[in-house]
Amino acid sequence: MKRLNISKMRAAGALFVTAAMLILTVLACAEDEPNGRNLMLALLFAAGAGLFCASPVKIGQIIKNDQNKRIVKIGVIGKLITILMIILLPAAALCSLEFYTHVPQDLAPKIFWLNLLFFWILYGVFIFLLGSVQAGGIAATLIPMLFGLVNYFVVQFRSHPIVPWDFLSIRTALSVSDSYSFTFTWRIVFVLFAFIWIMLLFSKSEVCFTKPVPRLITALVFVLLMTGYVTGIQRSDVQSFFGMDTTLFTLNVLYRNNGIAAAFLGNLRFLAIDEPEGYSEQKVQEIQARSGGEESASVPELSDLPNIIVIMNEAFSDLSVYGDFETSEEVMPFVKKLQRESIGGEVYVSVKGGNTANTEFELLTGNTMAFLPAGSVPYQQYIKDPLPSLTSRLEKLGYRTLAIHPYNASGWDRDKVYGYFGFDEFLSLKNFVSPEKHRGYVSDRAAFDKIIQEYQYKEEDERMFIFEVTMQNHGGYSRESPDFDIYLTLPQVSPKTLSVTSTEKYLTLMNLSDQALEDLTSRFAQEEEPTIILMLGDHQPSDYITNVVRRITGTTDDPSIDETQTGYRVPFVIWSNYGLEHKYYDGISVNYLGGILMEAAGIPLTGYQQFLSGLMEQLPVINANGLRGADGVFHDYSQDSAYEELLNDYKILQYNDLIDDGHRDDSFYG
């Protein structure tokens, strides 16, 4: 009877494993290119896994001694097989993890052994903590399997891999996860098959470590080894010895060169920011003295100043930066008109496909992501106390300050950070009553109506600063949207694949944003009180959208920094109901926009904004990807720069503002 029950358990396990692998196969057939060879291989792997799982083969034989204690009898061959499993299967897991996004052959020999050492320690920790080769091997395999799968989808959505500080953003990620489609390609399916087979091989081992004291001592040794590994891999001398890539210019390249495990753990050192070279309180004061005082002129009466509205439009971008392409109608005619007639141009941001909060950070503080770890999110990592900002500056001048975001208030910790910036009030999705929506997100028209509504509530002698981050154009363009009609199309592109229709959906959304802005300015054109409006995009959409346009325009897959920066270029416009002298900025970075807006509003600049204004003349673009000098040439930060001293002055001021707040003169920054 007992043997029969065991047979039934093996049969049930075999059915479960086979069914899971067949489901993955069906997903690949439905979501990836049809491929008979891949289908045949997948079916063979699934059938083989089922048969292997159902087979009675085991490494070791369980027996009971006189005290009815569980003992495993294992021969010489079984011991040899167990040793080989513990050595080789972690290596197989390492290769499978790398296969998610690239190939393990990309790893230099030293880097491969460095990553393999981590895997051996990881498996040792679990095997001895759980006291079983079977349980420990399966548990340890699940870690790279699940981490790699999540990392793969993260790369698809935002174009760069998981970094340690992403775990501070889990709530935000989960809140928008239903906006994205998770496509299982043949590559992903076969990687998952490899992990399943690794776990199946471990499942055949009956080898256990039943003596508690030796087992726990050995487990402690492996835990200490893991602690030493994680600590050591963050050291620059260790990274230099193994030849690790330390350039954070492109995280995808960093992970490919260093291996996913070593790259992720090595990036833990960037959770803290080192002092810039030559940093001291005296040096800060010296740079501030050269930059000017708190204000460059006396401040006008509040009644003479305009209401200020800043709109950071989610994923709003002009994809013609990749070249001209035909659409059924003009995508953003009103924004183009404002760029020709008012103040406008193109800004280079530091993020693509996501991490909106970083563009907010650069705009509102004047700081730059260039001096922070690649992929970091200052809202969640560094801003834990009041920080001078555009908001606090206007609040000091008597403005009522209001933030609006038609989604969850907790996203990117905005519910905390906006208070640190000095906003009097923050309205989120819960403050919208039955708004118009597109694809499940509050439309730009409804978001702008909220601005108008709040303006109408203000006192007559009051001036408002309203900062709104929209949601209409958020990612997830490939998701089916029965409530949304695509009307702006790519007439010369066929067949209409999912990526093409997703791009048409995106372009339609851009047109809707353009119309909503035109309606908003028309509404404020009727107001007597002076009002100024800045709108900019926070980043371009994900690569699966921009790649369609790149193919249409024949844009080559050029890894140069110029081509890279094109993917971070978005439009901005500044309009007022009292008229502004036309000026076009053909490429600046977001950190300068606050000062430009203040000048347009007739508000004297802070000392920090004066410093940035002077810096912009020599370095009009400074973002996470590199810099561009006044000569129009892009450079990345790994190159020798003629601007090293200027950059270090900026880095010193930013460190003083963001990190060394105990020695910060708030009046200089905001």
C-alpha positions in Angstrom: 0.0 0.0 0.0 2.8 2.4 0.9 4.6 1.7 -2.3 1.4 2.2 -4.2 1.0 5.7 -2.6 4.5 6.6 -3.5 3.8 5.6 -7.1 0.7 7.7 -7.1 2.7 10.7 -5.8 5.3 10.2 -8.6 2.5 10.0 -11.2 0.9 13.1 -9.9 4.2 15.0 -9.9 4.9 13.8 -13.4 1.5 15.0 -14.6 2.0 18.4 -12.9 5.5 18.9 -14.4 4.4 17.8 -17.9 1.3 20.0 -17.8 3.3 23.1 -16.6 5.8 22.6 -19.5 3.0 22.1 -22.0 1.3 25.3 -20.8 4.6 27.2 -21.3 4.9 25.6 -24.8 1.3 26.8 -25.7 2.2 30.3 -24.5 5.3 30.4 -26.7 3.3 29.1 -29.7 0.7 31.8 -29.1 3.0 34.7 -28.4 6.2 34.1 -30.4 7.1 33.2 -34.0 5.7 29.8 -35.1 8.6 27.4 -35.1 8.1 23.6 -35.8 11.6 22.7 -34.6 11.1 24.6 -31.3 7.7 23.0 -30.8 9.1 19.5 -31.3 12.0 20.1 -28.9 9.6 21.5 -26.3 7.3 18.5 -26.5 10.3 16.1 -26.2 11.5 18.0 -23.1 8.0 18.0 -21.6 7.5 14.3 -22.2 11.0 13.4 -21.0 10.5 15.4 -17.8 7.3 13.6 -17.1 8.8 10.2 -17.6 11.9 11.1 -15.6 9.7 12.4 -12.7 7.6 9.3 -12.8 10.6 6.9 -12.7 11.5 5.2 -9.4 15.2 6.0 -9.8 16.6 7.6 -6.7 20.1 8.4 -5.4 20.3 6.7 -2.1 17.9 4.4 -0.3 15.9 5.3 2.8 16.0 2.8 5.6 15.0 2.9 9.2 17.2 1.8 12.1 16.2 0.3 15.4 15.1 3.6 16.9 13.0 4.2 13.7 15.3 7.0 12.6 15.5 7.9 9.0 18.8 6.8 7.4 19.9 7.0 3.8 22.0 4.2 2.5 24.2 5.4 -0.4 27.0 3.6 -2.2 30.2 4.8 -3.8 28.5 5.5 -7.1 25.7 7.4 -5.4 28.2 9.5 -3.5 30.1 10.3 -6.7 26.8 11.3 -8.5 25.8 13.5 -5.5 29.2 15.3 -5.6 28.9 15.8 -9.3 25.3 17.2 -8.9 26.4 19.7 -6.2 29.3 20.8 -8.5 27.7 20.8 -11.9 24.0 21.7 -11.3 24.8 25.1 -9.8 26.9 25.8 -13.0 23.9 24.8 -15.1 21.7 27.2 -13.0 24.3 30.0 -13.6 24.2 29.4 -17.4 20.4 29.3 -17.4 20.2 32.6 -15.6 22.5 34.2 -18.1 20.5 32.8 -21.0 17.5 34.9 -20.0 19.0 38.0 -21.6 22.3 37.0 -23.2 24.6 34.0 -23.4 27.1 32.7 -20.8 29.8 32.8 -23.4 29.8 36.5 -23.0 31.5 36.1 -19.6 35.3 36.1 -19.4 36.7 33.1 -17.7 37.5 34.9 -14.4 34.0 36.5 -14.4 32.4 33.1 -15.0 34.3 31.5 -12.0 33.4 34.6 -9.9 29.7 34.0 -10.6 30.0 30.3 -10.2 31.5 30.8 -6.7 28.3 32.6 -5.7 26.2 29.8 -7.0 28.2 27.1 -5.1 27.9 29.1 -1.9 24.1 29.7 -2.5 23.5 26.0 -3.0 25.6 25.2 0.0 23.6 27.5 2.3 20.3 26.0 1.3 21.4 22.3 1.3 22.9 22.5 4.8 20.2 24.8 6.2 17.5 22.4 5.1 19.6 19.3 5.7 18.7 17.8 2.3 20.3 17.8 -1.1 16.8 17.5 -2.6 15.1 20.3 -0.7 18.1 22.6 -0.7 18.8 22.1 -4.4 15.3 22.8 -5.4 15.0 25.9 -3.1 18.3 27.3 -4.3 17.3 26.8 -8.0 14.1 28.7 -7.6 16.1 31.9 -6.7 17.9 32.4 -10.0 14.9 31.0 -11.9 12.5 33.6 -10.5 15.0 36.5 -10.3 16.0 36.0 -13.9 12.4 35.8 -15.1 11.5 39.1 -13.4 14.7 40.7 -14.6 13.9 39.6 -18.2 10.5 41.3 -18.1 11.9 44.4 -16.4 14.4 44.8 -19.2 11.6 44.5 -21.7 9.5 47.2 -20.0 12.1 49.8 -19.1 15.2 48.8 -21.2 17.6 48.1 -18.2 17.9 45.4 -15.7 17.0 45.1 -12.0 19.3 47.0 -9.6 19.3 46.6 -5.8 17.4 49.8 -5.1 14.5 48.5 -7.3 13.4 46.6 -4.2 12.5 50.0 -2.7 10.0 50.4 -5.6 8.1 47.1 -5.3 4.9 48.8 -4.3 5.1 51.2 -7.3 6.0 48.3 -9.7 3.1 46.1 -8.5 0.6 49.0 -8.8 1.2 49.3 -12.6 2.1 45.7 -13.4 -1.3 44.9 -14.8 -0.6 47.6 -17.5 2.0 45.4 -19.2 1.8 42.3 -21.2 4.1 39.4 -20.2 5.1 37.7 -23.4 6.7 34.2 -23.2 9.1 33.7 -26.1 10.7 30.4 -27.0 13.9 31.6 -25.4 12.2 32.2 -22.1 10.4 28.9 -22.3 13.5 26.9 -22.9 15.4 28.7 -20.1 12.5 27.8 -17.7 12.7 24.2 -19.0 16.4 24.1 -18.1 15.6 25.2 -14.5 12.8 22.7 -14.2 15.2 19.9 -15.3 17.7 21.1 -12.7 15.1 20.8 -10.0 14.0 17.4 -11.3 17.6 16.1 -11.0 17.8 17.4 -7.5 14.5 15.7 -6.7 16.0 12.3 -7.2 18.4 12.7 -4.4 17.6 11.1 -1.0 20.9 12.3 0.6 20.3 14.0 3.9 22.4 15.4 6.7 20.7 14.2 9.8 23.3 15.1 12.5 22.1 18.5 13.6 25.3 20.0 15.1 27.7 19.2 12.1 24.9 20.3 9.7 24.3 23.6 11.4 28.0 24.4 11.7 28.5 23.7 8.0 25.5 25.9 7.2 27.0 28.7 9.3 30.2 28.4 7.4 28.4 28.8 4.1 26.4 31.8 5.5 29.7 33.4 6.5 31.1 32.7 3.1 28.1 34.3 1.5 28.5 37.4 3.7 32.2 37.6 2.7 31.3 37.2 -0.9 28.7 39.9 -0.9 31.0 42.3 1.0 34.0 41.5 -1.0 32.4 41.9 -4.5 31.6 45.5 -3.6 35.3 46.3 -3.1 37.1 48.1 -6.0 40.2 46.0 -5.6 38.2 42.8 -5.9 36.4 44.1 -8.9 39.7 45.1 -10.5 41.3 41.7 -9.8 38.5 39.9 -11.6 38.4 42.4 -14.4 34.8 43.5 -13.7 33.2 46.2 -15.8 32.6 49.2 -13.5 31.2 51.6 -16.0 27.5 52.3 -15.2 27.0 54.0 -18.6 24.8 51.1 -19.8 23.5 48.7 -17.2 22.6 46.1 -19.9 26.3 46.0 -20.9 27.4 45.9 -17.3 25.2 42.8 -16.5 26.3 41.1 -19.7 30.0 41.7 -18.9 29.9 40.9 -15.2 27.2 38.3 -15.1 23.8 38.9 -13.6 24.6 37.7 -10.1 28.0 39.5 -9.7 26.7 42.7 -11.4 23.6 42.9 -9.1 25.6 42.3 -5.9 28.4 44.5 -7.0 25.9 47.4 -7.4 25.0 47.2 -3.7 28.0 49.5 -3.1 26.0 52.3 -4.9 23.3 52.3 -2.2 25.5 55.0 -0.6 27.1 58.0 -2.3 30.7 58.8 -1.8 31.9 62.3 -1.2 33.1 64.1 -4.4 36.8 64.8 -4.8 37.9 67.8 -2.8 34.6 68.1 -0.9 34.5 70.3 2.2 32.2 72.9 3.7 34.8 75.6 2.7 34.8 74.4 -0.9 31.0 74.5 -1.0 31.0 78.1 0.3 33.7 79.0 -2.2 31.7 77.7 -5.2 28.5 79.4 -3.9 30.3 82.7 -3.5 31.4 82.5 -7.2 27.8 81.7 -8.3 26.1 84.7 -6.8 23.8 85.4 -3.8 20.4 84.0 -3.0 18.7 86.2 -5.6 19.9 88.2 -8.6 17.4 91.0 -8.1 14.7 92.1 -5.8 11.5 90.0 -5.9 8.4 91.6 -7.3 5.2 91.8 -5.3 3.3 88.5 -5.3 0.4 90.2 -7.1 2.7 91.0 -10.0 3.8 87.4 -10.4 2.0 84.8 -12.5 0.3 81.6 -11.5 2.7 78.8 -12.5 1.6 75.4 -13.8 4.0 72.6 -14.6 2.8 69.5 -16.3 5.1 66.5 -16.6 3.3 64.4 -19.2 3.8 60.7 -18.9 5.8 59.2 -21.8 5.1 62.3 -23.9 7.7 62.3 -26.7 8.1 63.3 -30.3 9.4 60.2 -32.1 10.3 62.2 -35.2 13.7 62.6 -33.4 14.6 59.3 -35.2 13.7 60.8 -38.6 10.6 61.8 -40.6 7.9 59.2 -41.0 4.4 59.3 -42.4 1.3 59.3 -40.2 -2.4 59.6 -41.1 -2.4 63.1 -39.4 0.0 65.3 -37.6 0.8 63.9 -34.2 1.3 67.0 -32.1 0.6 70.1 -34.2 -0.1 72.4 -31.2 3.1 71.6 -29.4 5.0 72.2 -32.6 3.3 75.5 -33.0 4.2 76.6 -29.5 7.8 75.6 -30.0 7.9 77.9 -33.0 6.1 80.8 -31.4 6.8 80.7 -27.6 9.5 79.2 -25.5 10.3 75.6 -26.2 12.7 73.0 -27.5 14.0 69.6 -26.7 15.3 68.3 -23.3 17.4 65.3 -22.6 16.2 63.2 -19.7 18.0 60.4 -17.8 15.4 57.7 -18.1 13.5 55.8 -20.8 10.4 53.7 -20.6 9.9 54.3 -16.8 11.3 55.9 -13.6 9.3 59.1 -14.1 10.3 60.2 -10.6 13.9 60.8 -11.7 12.8 63.4 -14.3 10.7 65.0 -11.5 13.8 65.0 -9.3 15.9 66.8 -11.9 13.3 69.3 -12.7 12.2 70.2 -9.2 15.7 70.3 -7.6 18.1 71.3 -10.4 20.2 68.2 -9.5 21.2 65.6 -12.0 21.1 61.8 -12.2 24.5 62.0 -13.8 26.1 61.9 -10.3 24.0 59.1 -8.9 24.2 55.4 -9.4 22.7 54.1 -12.7 19.1 53.0 -12.1 18.8 54.7 -8.7 15.6 56.5 -7.6 16.4 59.5 -5.3 12.8 59.8 -4.2 13.2 56.4 -2.4 16.9 56.3 -1.7 18.1 59.7 -0.7 15.2 62.1 0.1 14.2 61.4 3.7 14.0 65.0 5.0 13.0 68.5 3.7 14.9 69.3 0.5 15.1 72.8 -1.2 13.3 72.8 -4.5 11.4 74.8 -7.0 8.4 74.2 -4.8 10.0 75.5 -1.6 11.3 78.5 -3.4 7.8 79.5 -4.6 6.3 78.7 -1.2 8.7 81.2 0.4 7.5 83.8 -2.1 3.9 83.3 -1.0 2.6 80.8 -3.5 0.1 78.1 -2.6 1.7 74.9 -3.8 -0.3 72.0 -5.1 0.8 68.6 -6.5 -1.6 66.5 -8.6 -1.1 62.9 -9.8 -4.1 60.9 -11.1 -2.9 57.6 -9.8 -1.8 56.1 -6.4 -0.3 58.6 -4.0 2.3 56.1 -2.7 3.9 55.6 -6.1 7.6 56.4 -5.9 6.9 57.6 -2.3 5.4 60.8 -3.6 3.1 61.0 -0.6 6.2 61.6 1.5 8.6 63.3 -1.0 6.1 66.0 -2.0 5.9 67.1 1.6 9.7 67.3 1.8 9.7 69.5 -1.3 7.3 71.9 0.3 3.9 71.2 -1.4 1.0 72.4 0.7 -1.3 69.7 -0.7 -1.2 66.6 -2.9 -4.2 65.3 -4.8 -4.1 61.8 -6.1 -6.5 59.4 -7.9 -8.8 59.3 -4.9 -9.5 63.0 -5.5 -10.9 62.4 -9.0 -14.6 61.8 -9.3 -15.6 59.6 -12.3 -12.9 61.1 -14.6 -12.7 60.3 -18.3 -10.2 57.5 -18.8 -8.2 56.0 -21.7 -7.0 52.4 -21.4 -8.0 52.5 -17.7 -5.9 55.6 -16.9 -7.2 59.1 -16.2 -7.1 61.1 -19.5 -5.0 64.2 -19.9 -8.2 66.2 -20.5 -9.6 65.1 -17.2 -6.2 65.7 -15.5 -6.1 69.3 -16.9 -9.7 69.8 -15.9 -8.6 69.2 -12.3 -6.0 72.0 -12.7 -8.7 74.3 -13.9 -11.0 73.3 -11.0 -8.3 73.9 -8.4 -7.5 77.3 -9.9 -11.1 78.3 -9.6 -11.1 77.5 -5.9 -8.2 79.9 -5.1 -8.5 83.3 -3.5 -8.4 86.3 -5.7 -5.2 87.7 -4.3 -3.6 84.2 -4.2 -0.9 82.9 -6.5 -0.7 79.1 -7.2 2.0 76.8 -8.2 0.5 73.6 -9.6 2.7 70.6 -10.5 0.9 67.7 -12.2 2.3 64.4 -13.3 -0.2 62.7 -15.8 -1.0 59.0 -16.4 -2.9 58.8 -19.7 0.2 57.7 -21.8 1.6 55.2 -19.3 3.1 52.0 -20.8 1.2 48.9 -21.6 0.4 49.9 -25.2 0.3 46.3 -26.4 -2.4 45.4 -23.9 -5.9 45.0 -25.4 -8.0 48.2 -24.8 -11.6 47.7 -25.9 -12.5 51.2 -24.6 -9.8 52.9 -26.8 -10.0 53.6 -30.5 -6.8 54.1 -32.6 -7.3 56.8 -35.1 -3.8 58.0 -35.9 -2.1 55.3 -38.0 1.0 54.5 -39.9 -0.5 54.2 -43.4 2.6 52.9 -45.2 3.4 50.1 -42.7 2.1 46.6 -43.1 1.4 44.0 -41.9 -0.2 45.5 -38.8 1.7 43.4 -36.3 1.2 43.9 -32.5 4.2 46.1 -32.3 2.9 48.3 -35.1 -0.6 48.7 -33.7 0.9 49.4 -30.3 2.9 52.2 -31.8 -0.2 53.6 -33.5 -2.0 53.5 -30.1 0.9 55.4 -28.6 0.9 58.0 -31.4 -2.9 58.4 -30.9 -2.3 59.1 -27.2 0.3 61.7 -28.1 -2.3 63.5 -30.3 -4.9 63.4 -27.5 -2.3 65.0 -25.1 -1.6 67.7 -27.7 -5.4 68.5 -28.0 -5.7 68.6 -24.2 -2.9 71.1 -23.9 -4.4 73.3 -26.6 -7.7 73.3 -24.7 -6.0 74.1 -21.4 -4.1 77.1 -22.8 -7.3 78.3 -24.5 -9.0 78.2 -21.1 -6.3 80.2 -19.4 -6.0 82.7 -22.3 -9.4 84.0 -21.1 -8.1 84.7 -17.5 -7.0 88.1 -16.5 -4.5 86.9 -13.9 -1.1 86.2 -15.5 -0.5 82.4 -15.8 2.5 80.5 -17.2 2.4 76.8 -18.2 5.3 74.5 -18.8 4.7 71.1 -20.2 7.4 68.4 -20.9 7.6 64.7 -21.4 9.2 62.6 -18.7 10.7 60.0 -21.0 10.3 58.2 -24.3 8.2 54.9 -24.4 9.8 51.5 -24.2 12.0 50.2 -27.0 9.3 48.0 -28.5 7.6 51.3 -29.6 10.6 53.3 -30.6 12.0 50.3 -32.5 9.1 50.4 -34.9 9.9 54.0 -35.8 13.6 53.2 -36.0 12.8 50.5 -38.6 10.5 52.9 -40.6 13.1 55.7 -40.7 16.0 53.3 -41.3 17.8 54.3 -38.2 20.8 52.0 -37.8 21.5 50.1 -34.6 24.3 52.5 -33.7 25.8 52.0 -30.2 27.3 55.5 -30.3 26.5 58.0 -27.5 24.8 60.3 -30.0 22.3 57.5 -31.0 21.9 56.6 -27.3 21.0 60.1 -26.4 18.4 60.3 -29.1 16.4 57.8 -27.1 16.3 60.3 -24.2 15.1 63.4 -26.1 11.6 64.7 -25.4 9.9 68.0 -26.1 9.0 70.9 -23.8 7.0 74.1 -24.2 6.4 77.2 -22.1 3.3 79.3 -22.8 1.8 82.2 -21.0 -1.4 84.3 -21.4 0.7 87.5 -21.3 3.1 86.7 -24.1 6.6 85.4 -24.1 9.5 86.2 -26.4 10.2 83.3 -28.6 13.2 81.2 -27.8 14.0 77.7 -29.0 16.4 75.4 -27.0 17.8 72.7 -29.3 18.8 70.3 -26.6 19.3 71.1 -22.9 18.9 68.8 -19.9 16.0 68.8 -17.5 18.0 70.2 -14.5 18.1 73.6 -16.2 14.4 73.9 -16.9 13.5 75.2 -13.4 15.7 78.3 -13.9 14.4 78.9 -17.4 10.9 78.8 -16.1 11.7 81.2 -13.3 13.2 83.7 -15.7 10.1 83.4 -18.0 7.9 84.1 -14.9 10.0 87.1 -13.9 11.2 85.6 -10.7 14.9 86.1 -9.7 17.0 83.0 -9.6 18.4 81.4 -6.5 22.1 81.0 -6.1 21.9 77.4 -7.3 19.9 78.4 -10.4 22.4 81.1 -11.1 25.2 78.5 -11.0 23.2 76.2 -13.3 22.5 79.1 -15.7 26.2 79.7 -16.1 26.9 76.0 -16.4 24.3 75.6 -19.1 26.2 78.0 -21.4 29.2 75.6 -21.3 27.4 72.2 -20.8 23.9 72.4 -22.2 23.3 68.7 -21.6 24.2 66.8 -18.4 22.2 63.6 -17.9 22.8 60.0 -16.7 24.1 59.0 -20.2 26.7 61.7 -20.7 27.2 65.3 -21.5 27.3 67.7 -24.4 29.4 70.8 -24.6 28.7 74.1 -26.2 30.4 72.7 -29.3 27.5 70.2 -29.7 29.6 67.1 -29.2 28.4 64.3 -26.8 30.8 62.6 -24.5 30.3 59.9 -21.9 31.8 60.1 -18.5 34.4 57.5 -19.0 36.2 59.8 -21.5 38.7 62.4 -20.4 36.7 65.6 -20.1 37.8 69.2 -20.5 34.9 70.0 -18.2 36.1 67.9 -15.3 36.5 70.9 -12.9 33.1 72.3 -13.8 31.5 68.9 -13.3 33.2 68.5 -9.9 31.9 71.9 -8.7 28.4 70.8 -9.7 28.9 67.4 -8.0 30.1 69.1 -4.8 27.0 71.4 -4.7 24.7 68.5 -5.4 26.3 66.4 -2.7 25.9 69.3 -0.2 22.3 69.7 -1.2 21.2 66.1 -1.3 23.4 64.3 1.2 25.2 66.6 3.5 22.1 68.5 4.5 23.6 69.3 8.0 26.0 71.7 6.3 23.5 73.0 3.7 22.5 76.7 3.3 18.9 76.2 2.2 18.6 79.8 0.9 21.2 79.1 -1.8 19.3 76.1 -3.2 15.7 77.1 -2.8 
